[in-house]
Amino acid sequence: MNLRSGMDLSYDIELQVALALHFLPLIIRVEHHMQLKNPMVYDIKQKFTFAYELAILSCVFLKEKYGWLLNENELGYLAVHYNLSLEKQTYYVKAKRILVVSPSRTSDSLLLKYTLKNWFKDMILEIDVLNLVQLDQQKLQRYDVIFTTIKDIDKLPFEAIQINYFLNEEDYIKIRKALYSNHERNVLLNYFEKRLFISELVADNKEEVIKELTSIVERYKQIDSDLYESVMEREGYGFTSFGNYVALPHPNDLIVNETFVASAILDKPIQWGA
């Protein structure tokens, strides 16, 4: 188990083989200062955030043991291997009651229902297809997730997620994310506290942001280590900005037994990474 992440992937023999094969040429590249370019690194950091973080931890180990420091391009390639391993893990997700709002005829509705059940049979407890006339607020409250094939969003429930009538790969990803995120959102909300939130934080650089956030954490939480130094140490191994004006700074080590999130909205955007 990695003590910094709390993640144990030692059971995954395929990952071990893949990393071994990956590191053989990587060692040669690093020793000869020939690290690869990675045109997908931006997307990898956004879509595989946790896997990229595991790659960062690998970089920490390499630096401590061999003095090597990988750039974000090489980290992106490592993240792909970790993400494949993470994807193979099975997480329990409570089956959902799903509503699809569609103007379709009965025969068309059956096709939609069949496709969704075929794709997500273990994640769907119940699925109904209704048109706008059949909707009322009481009916909407019994569903966990609402999708729609109707383009006129003004007449739809605000939480309805747009999908195509003829479902495609993009719809599959969107639907899967919605079914999982409902569960994840409920879990994640437990980690947020009002007292650890700063609105319109005035800061000119990431050091000031991190200083403010770590100060408010130390005010309300029992922290034995220097939180600011640990977070800045982590920043030294790679920027924690992931696009869309979002950064996720965090300590380099597990320094407390409690999981929590301190968050801030800046009064203006700042440059976080290169």
TIVEXTOR-117764 format. One record per residue: residue in three letters; x, z, y of N, C-alpha, C, O, CB in turn. Coordinates in steps of 0.1 Angstrom, whole numbers, padded with zeros to 4 digits, always signed. Each point is the difference from the previous one (the first is absolute). Glycine has a CB too. Layout:
# residues N
ALAXZYXZYXZYXZYXZY...
END
This chain:
# residues 274
MET+0008+0000-0012-0008+0000+0012+0009+0000+0012+0010+0007+0001-0029+0005-0013ASN+0015-0020+0022+0007+0000+0013-0005+0012+0008-0012+0001+0004+0015-0026-0004LEU+0006+0034+0004-0004+0012+0007-0005-0002+0014-0007+0007+0006+0023+0006-0020ARG-0011-0024+0020-0004-0003+0013-0014-0006+0001-0007+0002+0010+0031-0006-0005SER-0028-0004-0015-0013-0006+0000-0010+0007-0009-0012-0002+0002+0023-0020+0003GLY-0007+0030-0014-0009+0006-0010-0005-0010-0010-0009+0003-0007+0003+0013+0024MET+0012-0028-0017-0005-0011-0009+0009-0002-0012+0012+0000+0001-0022-0012+0019ASP+0004+0012-0032+0008-0002-0012-0003-0013-0007-0011-0002-0005+0011+0027+0002LEU+0010-0034+0004-0002-0013-0006+0010-0002-0012+0002-0012-0004-0010+0003+0026SER+0014+0020-0026+0010-0001-0011-0006-0005-0013+0008-0005-0008+0004+0023+0019TYR-0025-0017-0013-0006-0005-0012-0001-0015-0001-0001-0006-0011-0012+0027+0011ASP+0015-0028+0011-0002-0015+0001+0012-0007-0004+0009-0002+0008-0026+0005+0010ILE+0018-0007-0031+0012-0006-0005+0002-0014+0007+0011-0004+0003-0014+0016-0025GLU-0008-0019+0024+0000-0013+0006+0006+0001+0014+0008-0009+0004-0028+0001-0017LEU+0017+0018+0021+0005+0002+0013+0015+0003-0001+0008-0006+0008-0029+0015+0000GLN+0026-0001-0018+0014+0003-0001+0008-0013-0003+0011-0002+0006-0017+0025-0014VAL+0000-0032-0001+0007-0012-0003+0001-0009+0012+0010-0006+0003-0018+0008-0027ALA-0004-0003+0031-0001-0009+0012+0010+0005+0011+0007-0009+0006-0031+0004-0011LEU+0025+0018+0007+0010+0005+0010+0014-0002-0004+0009-0003+0008-0026+0020-0002ALA+0020-0015-0019+0014-0003-0005+0004-0014+0002+0011-0003+0005-0014+0021-0022LEU-0006-0028+0014+0003-0014+0002+0001-0003+0015+0008-0009+0004-0020+0003-0025HIS+0004+0013+0029+0001-0002+0015+0012+0005+0006+0006-0006+0009-0031+0007-0009PHE+0030+0011-0005+0012+0006+0006+0013-0007-0003+0010+0002+0007-0023+0019-0008LEU+0014-0028-0010+0012-0007-0004+0004-0009+0011+0012+0001+0005-0017+0001-0029PRO-0003-0012+0028+0004-0009+0011+0000+0007+0014+0007-0003+0009-0016-0016-0023LEU+0000+0030+0015+0000+0007+0013+0013+0007+0003+0005-0001+0011-0030+0004-0014ILE+0031+0003-0007+0013+0006+0002+0011-0010+0005+0007+0003+0009-0013+0014-0027ILE+0006-0029+0012+0009-0010+0004-0003-0004+0014+0010-0002+0008-0008-0006-0031ARG-0014+0006+0027-0004-0004+0014+0004+0011+0010+0006-0004+0010-0025-0009-0019VAL+0017+0025+0006+0003+0011+0009+0015+0001+0002+0005+0002+0011-0026+0010-0018GLU+0028-0012-0004+0015+0001+0000+0006-0012+0008+0011+0002+0006-0011+0010-0028HIS-0006-0023+0023+0005-0012+0007-0007-0002+0013+0001-0011+0006+0006+0001-0028HIS-0015+0020+0026-0008-0001+0013-0008-0013+0001+0000-0007+0010+0018+0020+0001MET-0026-0015-0022-0008-0012-0001-0015+0003-0003-0006-0006-0009+0027-0007+0002GLN-0026+0023+0014-0014+0004-0003-0010-0012+0003+0002-0007+0010+0004+0031-0005LEU-0016-0025-0013-0009-0012+0001-0010+0002+0011-0003+0011+0005+0005-0014-0029LYS-0007-0009+0029-0011+0000+0009-0013+0001-0008+0000-0005-0011+0013-0008+0028ASN-0023+0019-0011-0013+0001-0007-0011-0004+0009-0004+0008+0009+0013+0010-0024PRO-0014-0030+0014-0011-0005+0009-0013+0008-0001-0009-0001+0008+0020-0021-0009MET-0013+0029-0010-0012+0007-0003+0000+0015+0004-0009+0007-0002+0005-0023-0017VAL+0015+0021+0025+0002+0014+0002-0011+0006+0009-0004+0011-0003+0029-0014+0000TYR-0029-0004+0013-0011+0005+0009-0012+0003-0008-0006+0011+0001+0016-0023+0019ASP-0014+0002-0028-0013+0002-0008+0002+0011-0011-0009+0007-0003+0004-0031+0007ILE+0017+0025-0010+0003+0010-0010-0002+0014+0006-0006+0009-0006+0022-0025-0006LYS-0010+0018+0024-0001+0013+0007-0014+0004+0003-0004+0011-0001+0027-0015+0010GLN-0031-0006-0006-0014+0003+0004-0009+0002-0012-0008+0009-0001+0011-0023+0021LYS-0001+0006-0031-0009+0000-0011+0004+0010-0011-0008+0006-0007+0003-0030+0012PHE+0018+0026-0006+0006+0008-0011+0007+0012+0007+0012+0003-0003-0010-0023-0013THR-0008+0027+0024+0006+0011+0008+0007+0010-0008+0012+0004+0002-0029-0008+0015PHE+0010+0010-0027+0006+0010-0008+0011-0005-0009+0010+0007-0001-0032+0005+0001ALA+0021-0024-0005+0010-0006-0008+0013-0002+0009+0011+0002-0005-0028-0014-0010TYR+0015+0008+0027+0011-0002+0010+0007+0014+0002+0012+0000+0001-0024-0020+0010GLU+0004+0030-0010+0006+0014+0002+0008+0004-0012+0011+0006+0002-0031+0000+0012LEU+0016-0010-0026+0008+0003-0012+0013-0008+0000+0010+0005-0004-0031-0001-0009ALA+0020-0016+0019+0013-0008+0001+0009+0007+0010+0012+0000-0002-0025-0021-0003ILE+0008+0027+0016+0008+0007+0009+0007+0012-0006+0012+0002+0002-0028-0009+0016LEU+0009+0014-0027+0006+0011-0007+0011-0005-0009+0010+0007-0002-0032+0005+0003SER+0020-0024-0007+0011-0005-0008+0012-0003+0009+0012+0003-0004-0028-0014-0012CYS+0014+0007+0028+0010-0003+0010+0008+0013+0003+0012+0000+0002-0025-0019+0007VAL+0005+0030-0008+0006+0013+0003+0010+0004-0011+0011+0005+0003-0032+0002+0010PHE+0016-0009-0025+0009+0003-0012+0013-0008+0000+0011+0005-0002-0032+0001-0011LEU+0019-0019+0016+0012-0009+0000+0010+0004+0011+0012-0001-0002-0027-0018-0007LYS+0009+0022+0020+0009+0004+0011+0008+0013-0003+0012+0001+0003-0028-0012+0013GLU+0009+0021-0022+0006+0013-0003+0010-0002-0011+0011+0006+0000-0032+0006+0007LYS+0019-0021-0017+0009-0001-0011+0011-0010+0002+0011+0002-0004-0030+0004-0011TYR+0015-0018+0021+0010-0010+0002+0003-0004+0014+0010-0008+0003-0018-0001-0024GLY+0001+0015+0031+0003-0004+0014-0007-0013+0004+0004-0005+0011+0017+0018-0013TRP-0030-0018-0006-0006-0013+0003-0012+0003+0009-0007+0010-0002+0015-0021-0020LEU-0011+0002+0031-0012+0000+0008-0007-0013-0001+0005-0010+0006+0005+0028+0010LEU-0022-0019-0023-0007-0013-0001-0008-0003+0012-0005+0009+0007+0004-0006-0032ASN+0000-0016+0029-0009-0003+0011-0014-0002-0005-0003+0001-0012+0022-0012+0024GLU-0028+0010-0002-0014-0001-0004-0004-0012-0009-0010+0001-0007+0005+0011+0028ASN+0013-0022-0020-0003-0012-0008+0002+0003-0015-0008-0003-0009+0015-0012+0028GLU+0005+0021-0022+0002+0004-0014-0010+0011-0005-0004+0001-0011+0029-0007+0014LEU-0028+0015+0007-0010+0011-0004-0013-0007-0004-0007+0006-0008+0018+0010+0024GLY-0015-0026-0009-0012-0007-0003-0001-0005-0014-0010+0001-0007+0008-0008+0030TYR+0013+0001-0028+0001-0004-0014-0001+0011-0010-0007-0001-0010+0021-0018+0018LEU-0008+0030-0005-0001+0012-0008-0015+0005-0001-0005+0004-0010+0029+0002+0016ALA-0030-0006+0006-0014+0005+0001-0009-0008-0009-0010+0006-0006+0014+0001+0029VAL-0002-0020-0025-0008-0008-0009+0000+0005-0014-0010+0001-0007+0014-0021+0021HIS+0008+0024-0019+0001+0006-0013-0008+0013-0001-0007+0002-0010+0030-0013+0007TYR-0021+0020+0013-0007+0012-0001-0015-0002+0001-0008+0007-0007+0027+0004+0018ASN-0024-0020-0003-0014-0003+0001-0006-0004-0013-0011+0004-0004+0014-0010+0028LEU+0004-0003-0031-0005-0004-0013-0002+0012-0010-0009+0000-0007+0021-0022+0010SER-0003+0031-0002-0001+0012-0008-0012+0009+0004-0007+0005-0008+0032-0006+0004LEU-0026+0002+0017-0011+0008+0005-0014-0006-0003-0009+0007-0003+0024+0001+0021GLU-0015-0021-0018-0013-0007-0003-0004+0002-0014-0012-0001-0003+0018-0016+0020LYS+0003+0020-0026-0003+0002-0014-0006+0013-0003-0006+0003-0010+0024-0018+0004GLN-0016+0025+0015-0006+0013-0001-0015+0000+0001-0005-0008+0009+0027+0018-0001THR-0029-0002-0015-0014+0000+0000-0005+0013+0008+0004+0011-0004-0006-0024-0018TYR-0006+0010+0032-0005+0011+0008-0015+0001-0002-0007-0011+0000+0025+0008+0017TYR-0023+0015-0018-0015+0002-0002-0007-0003+0014+0004+0007+0010+0000+0010-0029VAL-0013-0025+0019-0008-0003+0012-0015+0001-0005-0004-0006-0009+0022-0009+0020LYS-0025+0024-0004-0014+0002-0003-0008-0013+0002+0001-0007+0010+0001+0031-0003ALA-0010-0027-0017-0008-0013+0000-0010+0001+0012-0005+0010+0003+0007-0013-0028LYS-0004-0009+0032-0008+0000+0012-0013-0007-0002-0002-0008-0009+0023+0007+0021ARG-0031+0005-0003-0012-0008+0001+0002-0010+0011+0003+0003+0011-0017+0017-0019ILE+0012-0033+0004+0003-0011+0009-0013-0007+0004-0009-0003-0008+0032+0001-0002LEU-0023-0002+0023-0011-0008+0005+0006-0013+0005+0010+0000+0008-0025+0020-0002VAL+0009-0032-0009+0004-0012+0006-0012-0006+0008-0011-0002-0006+0028-0003-0013VAL-0016+0004+0032-0010-0006+0008+0001-0015+0000+0010-0005+0005-0011+0026+0009SER-0009-0028-0019+0002-0015-0001-0014-0006+0001-0010+0006-0005+0031-0003-0009PRO-0022-0015+0020-0013-0007+0000-0002-0008-0012-0010-0008-0001+0012+0007+0025SER+0006+0003-0034-0001-0009-0012-0012+0002-0008-0007+0010+0001+0031-0009-0002ARG-0027-0012-0007-0011+0001-0009+0004+0009-0012+0011+0004-0002-0019-0027+0009THR-0002+0026-0016+0002+0009-0011+0011-0005-0009+0009+0007-0005-0033+0000+0006SER+0024-0020-0004+0010-0006-0009+0014+0001+0006+0010+0002-0007-0028-0018-0002ASP+0019+0014+0023+0013+0001+0006+0004+0015+0000+0012+0002-0002-0017-0022+0017SER-0004+0029-0013+0004+0014+0000+0006+0004-0014+0009+0008+0000-0027-0003+0017LEU+0012-0010-0027+0005+0003-0014+0015-0005-0001+0007+0007-0007-0031-0009-0002LEU+0027-0009+0015+0014-0005-0001+0009+0009+0008+0011+0003-0005-0019-0026+0003LEU+0004+0028+0013+0008+0010+0008+0002+0012-0008+0012+0005-0001-0020-0014+0022LYS-0002+0015-0027+0000+0012-0007+0009-0001-0012+0008+0008-0004-0031-0002+0012TYR+0022-0018-0015+0008-0002-0012+0015-0001+0003+0008+0006-0007-0027-0018-0003THR+0022+0005+0021+0014-0001+0004+0006+0014+0004+0011+0003-0005-0015-0027+0013LEU-0003+0032-0001+0005+0013+0004+0001+0009-0012+0010+0007-0001-0021-0010+0024LYS+0002+0003-0032+0001+0008-0011+0011-0004-0009+0007+0008-0007-0032-0004+0008ASN+0027-0017-0002+0011-0005-0008+0014+0004+0005+0009+0003-0007-0024-0022+0001TRP+0016+0019+0020+0013+0004+0006+0002+0015+0000+0011+0004-0002-0013-0025+0017PHE-0009+0029-0012+0002+0014+0002-0009+0008-0008-0006+0010+0005+0013-0015+0018LYS-0008+0002-0036-0010+0007-0008+0002+0015-0001-0009+0008-0002+0007-0029-0011ASP+0015+0026+0013+0003+0014-0001-0002+0007+0014+0001+0012+0000+0015-0017-0019MET-0018-0002+0029-0001+0006+0014-0014-0001+0005-0002+0005+0011+0026-0011-0007ILE-0033+0000-0011-0014-0001+0005-0009+0008-0008-0002-0003-0012+0007-0020+0021LEU-0012+0032-0003-0010+0008-0007-0014-0008+0001-0007+0000-0010+0019+0022+0016GLU-0014-0028+0005-0013-0007+0002+0002-0011+0011+0008+0002+0009-0022+0019-0016ILE+0007-0032+0005+0002-0011+0010-0014-0006+0003-0007-0004-0010+0031+0000+0003ASP-0028+0003+0020-0012-0006+0004+0003-0011+0010+0009+0000+0007-0022+0021-0011VAL+0004-0032+0003+0001-0011+0010-0013+0000+0007-0010-0003-0006+0027-0010-0008LEU-0017+0015+0027-0013+0000+0008+0002-0009+0012+0011-0003+0005-0016+0026-0012ASN-0007-0028+0012+0001-0008+0013-0004+0010+0011-0002+0011-0002-0004-0032-0010LEU+0007+0015+0024-0002+0008+0012-0014+0007+0001-0001+0011+0005+0017-0026+0007VAL-0026+0008-0017-0014+0005+0000-0001+0012-0008-0008+0009+0003-0001-0032+0001GLN+0016+0024-0015-0001+0011-0009+0008+0013+0004-0001+0010-0006-0002-0027-0012LEU+0011+0015+0029+0008+0012+0004-0007+0010+0008-0009-0004+0008+0028-0011-0008ASP-0016+0028-0002-0004+0010+0009+0010+0011+0000+0008+0001-0010-0033-0006+0007GLN+0026+0014+0012+0010+0010+0001+0001+0009-0012+0010+0004-0004-0013-0005+0029GLN-0009+0004-0030+0000+0009-0012+0007-0006-0012+0007+0007-0007-0029+0003+0016LYS+0019-0023-0011+0007-0007-0011+0015-0001+0002+0008+0002-0009-0029-0015+0006LEU+0025+0011+0016+0015-0002+0002+0008+0013-0003+0011-0001-0004-0017-0015+0022GLN+0000+0028-0016+0007+0012-0002+0004+0003-0015+0008+0009-0002-0021-0001+0022ARG+0007-0015-0029+0003+0003-0014+0012-0008-0005+0004+0002-0012-0029+0003+0008TYR+0030-0014+0012+0011-0008-0004+0013+0005+0005+0001+0005+0011-0016-0025-0012ASP+0026+0018-0007+0013+0004+0004+0007-0011+0008+0007+0003+0010-0005+0012-0030VAL-0004-0027+0016+0006-0012+0007-0010-0011+0002-0008-0003-0009+0031+0009-0001ILE-0022-0012+0021-0010-0011+0003+0008-0013+0004+0009+0000+0008-0026+0017+0000PHE+0014-0028-0015+0005-0013+0002-0011-0009+0005-0012+0003-0002+0030+0000-0015THR-0014-0014+0024-0010-0010+0004+0006-0014+0000+0012-0002+0003-0023+0020+0011THR+0002-0027-0017+0004-0015+0001-0006-0006+0012+0001-0012+0002+0001+0011-0027ILE-0009+0009+0033-0007-0005+0012+0010+0000+0012+0007+0009+0002-0030+0000-0010LYS+0023-0020+0015+0009-0002+0011-0005+0007+0013+0009+0004+0008-0002-0026-0018ASP-0020+0023+0012-0005+0006+0012+0001+0015+0000-0009+0007-0005-0007-0026+0007ILE+0028+0025+0002+0002+0014-0002-0008+0009+0009-0001+0012-0002+0024-0019-0004ASP-0030+0002+0016-0008+0008+0009-0012+0006-0007-0005+0010+0004+0012-0025+0015LYS-0011+0009-0030-0011+0005-0007+0003+0009-0012-0008+0004-0008-0004-0024+0015LEU+0025+0022-0008+0005+0007-0012+0004+0014+0003+0003+0004+0011+0005-0025-0020PRO-0007+0030-0002+0005+0013+0002+0015-0001+0005+0007-0009-0005-0023+0018-0013PHE+0020+0000+0026+0013-0001+0006+0011+0001-0010+0011-0005+0002-0020+0015+0019GLU+0007-0003-0032+0010+0002-0010+0001-0011-0010+0008+0000-0009-0011+0024+0012ALA-0006-0034-0002+0000-0011-0010+0013-0008+0001+0005-0003+0011-0030+0001-0009ILE+0031-0002-0013+0013-0007-0001-0004-0014-0004-0006-0003-0010+0019+0023+0003GLN-0008-0030+0015-0003-0014-0002+0008-0006-0012+0012+0002-0001-0016-0004+0026ILE-0003-0004-0034+0005-0008-0011-0006-0013-0001-0011-0003+0006+0016+0024-0018ASN+0001-0030+0005-0006-0014-0002-0010+0000-0011+0001+0008-0009+0020-0018+0018TYR-0031+0001-0008-0009-0001-0011+0007-0004-0013-0003+0006-0011-0015-0012+0027PHE+0026-0004-0015+0008-0004-0012+0014+0008+0001+0009-0004+0008-0020-0020-0009LEU+0011+0034-0006+0011+0010+0001+0014-0007-0004+0001-0007-0010-0017+0026+0006ASN+0026-0016+0013+0013-0006-0003+0011+0011-0001-0004+0012+0000-0003-0033+0012GLU+0019+0018-0013+0011+0010-0002+0001+0009+0012+0002+0012-0001+0010-0028-0013GLU-0014+0011+0026+0000+0008+0012-0011+0011+0000+0002+0011+0004+0008-0030+0009ASP-0022+0015-0018-0011+0009-0002+0003+0011-0010-0003+0011+0002-0013-0030+0004TYR+0023+0015-0017+0003+0009-0010+0009+0011+0006-0003+0012-0003+0002-0030-0014ILE+0011+0015+0025+0009+0010+0006-0008+0009+0009+0002+0012+0000+0017-0028-0002LYS-0028+0010+0010-0008+0007+0010-0009+0010-0007-0001+0011+0004+0002-0031+0012ILE-0008+0016-0026-0009+0008-0008+0007+0011-0007-0004+0012+0001-0011-0031-0004ARG+0026+0016-0003+0008+0010-0007+0005+0011+0009-0001+0012-0003+0008-0029-0014LYS-0002+0013+0029+0005+0009+0010-0012+0009+0005+0002+0012+0001+0016-0028+0006ALA-0030+0011-0006-0011+0007+0005-0004+0011-0010-0003+0011+0003-0005-0031+0010LEU+0008+0016-0026-0004+0009-0011+0010+0012-0001-0004+0011-0003-0007-0030-0009TYR+0024+0016+0014+0010+0010-0002+0001+0008+0013+0001+0013-0001+0011-0027-0014SER-0013+0008+0027+0002+0007+0012-0010+0010+0003+0003+0010+0007+0008-0030+0002ASN-0023+0018-0014-0011+0011+0002+0005+0013-0007-0003+0010+0006-0015-0028-0006HIS+0024+0017-0011+0005+0012-0007+0012+0005+0007+0002+0012+0003-0010-0021-0025GLU+0018+0000+0026+0012+0004+0007-0003+0006+0013+0007+0010+0004+0005-0028-0016ARG-0021+0013+0020-0004+0005+0013-0004+0014-0001+0004+0009+0008-0010-0032+0000ASN-0003+0026-0018-0005+0014-0001+0012+0010-0003+0000+0011+0004-0022-0020-0012VAL+0031+0004+0000+0012+0009-0003+0009+0001+0012+0004+0012+0003-0005-0019-0027LEU+0004-0003+0031+0009+0000+0011-0005+0009+0011+0008+0006+0007+0000-0029-0013LEU-0021+0023+0009-0006+0007+0011+0003+0015-0001+0001+0007+0010-0019-0024-0009ASN+0021+0022-0014+0003+0014-0002+0013+0004+0006+0003+0012+0002-0016-0013-0022TYR+0022-0009+0023+0013+0003+0005+0001+0000+0015+0010+0003+0005-0001-0014-0026PHE-0020+0007+0028+0000-0001+0014-0006+0013+0006-0010+0005-0005+0009-0031+0004GLU+0007+0031+0012-0005+0011+0007-0001-0003+0015+0009-0006+0005+0001+0022-0022LYS-0020-0011+0023-0002-0003+0015+0011+0006+0008+0004-0007+0010-0029+0007-0014ARG+0030+0011+0000+0011+0007+0008+0013-0008-0001+0009+0003+0008-0021+0019-0011LEU+0013-0031-0007+0013-0007-0002-0002-0015+0005+0007-0009-0004-0001+0023-0016PHE-0015-0016+0030-0003-0013+0005+0003+0000+0015-0004+0010+0007-0013-0015-0025ILE+0024-0005+0023+0003-0001+0014-0006-0014+0005+0003-0010-0006+0018+0025+0004SER-0029-0015+0012-0006-0012+0006+0008-0003+0012+0003+0008+0008-0026-0003-0017GLU+0025-0018+0011+0007-0005+0012+0013+0006+0003+0003+0005+0011-0025-0010-0001LEU+0030+0006-0021+0013+0006+0001+0009-0009+0009+0001-0012-0002-0003+0022-0021VAL+0008-0004+0033+0009-0007+0009+0015+0001-0005+0005+0011-0001-0020-0006+0021ALA+0020-0017-0024+0014+0000-0005+0006-0014+0002-0008-0010+0001+0002+0027-0019ASP+0019-0017+0020+0007-0013+0003+0007-0005-0012+0005-0012+0000-0003+0019+0024ASN+0000+0001-0034+0008-0005-0012-0005+0008-0012-0007+0010+0001+0027-0016+0013LYS-0015+0002-0026-0005+0007-0012+0006+0014-0001-0007+0009-0006+0006-0031-0005GLU+0013+0025+0017+0005+0013-0001-0009+0010+0007-0002+0011-0005+0025-0020+0005GLU-0029+0005+0011-0009+0009+0008-0013+0002-0008-0006+0011-0001+0016-0019+0022VAL-0015-0003-0028-0012+0002-0008+0002+0009-0012-0008+0009-0002+0002-0032+0008ILE+0017+0021-0013+0003+0009-0011+0002+0014+0004-0004+0010-0007+0015-0029-0005LYS-0004+0021+0024+0002+0014+0005-0013+0007+0003-0002+0012-0004+0023-0020+0014GLU-0031+0001-0004-0013+0006+0003-0007+0003-0013-0006+0011-0001+0005-0024+0022LEU+0001+0004-0030-0008+0002-0013+0006+0011-0008-0007+0009-0006+0001-0033+0006THR+0019+0025-0001+0007+0011-0008-0002+0013+0007-0001+0011-0007+0018-0027-0002SER-0018+0016+0022-0002+0013+0008-0014+0005-0003-0001+0012-0002+0017-0020+0020ILE-0026+0000-0018-0013+0005-0003-0002+0004-0014-0007+0010-0003-0001-0025+0021VAL+0015+0009-0027+0000+0004-0014+0006+0014-0002-0005+0009-0006+0006-0033-0002GLU+0011+0026+0014+0007+0012-0001-0008+0012+0007+0002+0012-0003+0019-0025+0003ARG-0030+0009+0009-0008+0010+0007-0011+0006-0009-0003+0012+0000+0007-0024+0021TYR-0009+0004-0030-0011+0004-0009+0003+0001-0014-0008+0006-0008-0007-0017+0024LYS+0026+0006-0021+0004+0001-0014+0013+0007-0002+0008+0001+0009-0020-0023-0013GLN+0013+0028-0008+0013+0007-0003+0010-0010-0005-0001-0004-0012-0012+0025+0006ILE+0023-0024+0014+0010-0010-0003+0014+0008+0000+0004+0005+0011-0018-0025-0001ASP+0020+0020-0021+0013+0007-0001+0012-0009+0005+0010+0005+0005-0019+0009-0024SER+0008-0027+0016+0011-0009+0003-0002-0006+0014-0011+0002+0006+0014-0008-0030ASP+0007-0002+0029-0001-0006+0013-0008-0013-0002+0006-0010-0005+0016+0020+0013LEU-0035-0010-0005-0008-0012-0003+0004-0012+0008+0000-0011-0005-0019+0027+0000TYR+0022-0014+0018+0004-0011+0008+0013-0007-0006+0000-0013+0000-0010+0024+0020GLU+0020-0003-0023+0012-0006-0006-0003-0008-0013+0006-0010-0002+0007+0029+0013SER-0022-0014-0019-0003-0006-0013-0007-0013+0003+0003-0010-0007-0004+0032-0005VAL-0008-0023+0021-0007-0012+0003+0009-0010+0006+0000-0012-0003-0021+0025+0007MET+0030-0009+0005+0010-0009+0006+0010-0006-0010+0004-0011+0001-0007+0023+0021GLU+0006-0003-0032+0009-0004-0011-0007-0012-0007+0007-0009-0004+0004+0032+0002ARG-0024-0021-0001-0007-0010-0007+0000-0013+0008+0001-0011-0006-0015+0028-0005GLU+0012-0016+0024+0000-0012+0008+0013-0008+0000+0001-0012+0001-0017+0023+0014GLY+0027-0004-0018+0013-0006-0001+0002-0009-0012+0008-0009+0000+0001+0028+0011TYR-0018-0018-0021+0001-0008-0012-0009-0013+0001+0000-0008-0008+0005+0029-0005GLY-0013-0021+0024-0009-0012+0001-0012+0004+0009-0005+0011-0002+0012-0020-0020PHE-0011+0000+0031-0011+0004+0008-0013+0002-0007-0003-0007-0010+0014-0006+0028THR-0019+0022-0014-0013+0003-0006-0012-0007+0007-0011+0004-0002+0021+0018-0006SER-0007-0032+0016-0011-0007+0006-0004-0011-0010+0009-0007-0006+0000+0011+0030PHE-0022-0007-0025-0005-0009-0010-0009-0011+0006-0008-0005-0007+0009+0024-0010GLY+0000-0021+0030-0008-0011+0006-0013+0006+0005-0004+0011-0002+0014-0028-0013ASN-0017+0008+0023-0013+0004+0006+0001+0013+0008-0010+0008+0001-0001-0019-0020TYR+0022+0013+0026+0003+0011+0009-0002+0014-0007-0004+0009+0006-0004-0024+0013VAL+0012+0015-0032-0001+0012-0008+0014+0004-0005+0007-0009-0005-0031+0004-0002ALA+0027+0018+0008+0013+0005-0007-0004+0012-0007-0009+0008+0003+0024-0017+0015LEU-0008+0012-0029-0003+0011-0009+0013+0008-0002+0006+0001-0011-0024-0013-0001PRO+0023+0019+0023+0012+0008-0002-0002+0012-0009-0011+0006+0000+0019-0013+0023HIS+0002+0011-0031-0002+0011-0009+0014+0006-0003+0010-0007+0002-0032-0003-0012PRO+0022+0022+0004+0013+0006-0003+0007-0008-0011-0006-0007-0008-0003+0029+0014ASN+0022-0020-0007+0008-0006-0010+0000+0007-0013+0003-0005-0011+0012-0003+0029ASP-0020+0021-0018-0001+0008-0012-0014+0007+0000-0006+0001+0010+0031+0002-0011LEU-0029+0002-0011-0012+0008-0001+0004+0014+0005+0007+0007-0008-0017-0021-0011ILE+0006+0018+0031+0005+0013+0005-0011+0010+0000+0002+0012+0004+0014-0024+0010VAL-0029+0009-0017-0011+0009-0001-0008-0003-0012+0001-0011-0006-0002+0014+0031ASN-0007+0007-0030-0008-0002-0012-0014-0005+0004-0008-0003-0009+0021+0021-0002GLU-0016-0019+0024-0013-0004+0004+0000-0014+0005+0010-0005+0007-0016+0028-0001THR-0004-0031-0009-0001-0014+0006-0009+0000+0012-0012+0005-0001+0015-0014-0022PHE+0001+0004+0034-0008-0001+0012+0005-0012+0008+0011-0005-0002-0015+0030+0002VAL-0004-0029+0010+0004-0011+0009-0002+0004+0014-0010+0005+0004+0003-0021-0021ALA+0018+0014+0025-0001+0002+0015+0000-0014+0006+0009-0009-0004+0003+0031+0003SER-0021-0025+0009-0002-0014+0005-0001+0000+0015-0004+0010+0007-0007-0016-0028ALA+0014-0006+0027-0001-0001+0015-0004-0015+0003+0004-0009-0007+0013+0028+0010ILE-0024-0020+0008-0003-0013+0006+0008-0001+0013-0002+0009+0009-0021-0011-0020LEU+0032-0007+0013+0008-0001+0012-0008-0006+0011-0010-0007-0001+0030+0004-0013ASP-0016+0007+0026-0007-0006+0012+0004-0014+0003-0007-0008+0006+0007+0030+0004LYS+0011-0027-0016+0005-0014+0000+0009-0003-0012+0006+0010-0005-0008-0010+0031PRO+0002-0012-0030+0009-0004-0011+0015+0003+0003+0004-0002+0012-0021-0015-0020ILE+0025+0020-0002+0014+0001+0002+0007-0008-0011-0006-0004-0010+0004+0027+0021GLN+0015-0026-0009+0008-0007-0010+0005+0011-0010+0008+0009+0004-0001-0027+0013TRP-0011+0016-0029+0004+0010-0011+0012-0004-0007+0010+0007-0001-0034-0001-0001GLY+0024-0018-0003+0012-0005-0008+0004-0013+0007-0005-0005+0010-0003+0015-0031ALA+0019-0016+0014+0005-0012+0005-0009-0012-0002+0003-0011+0004+0020+0020-0008
END
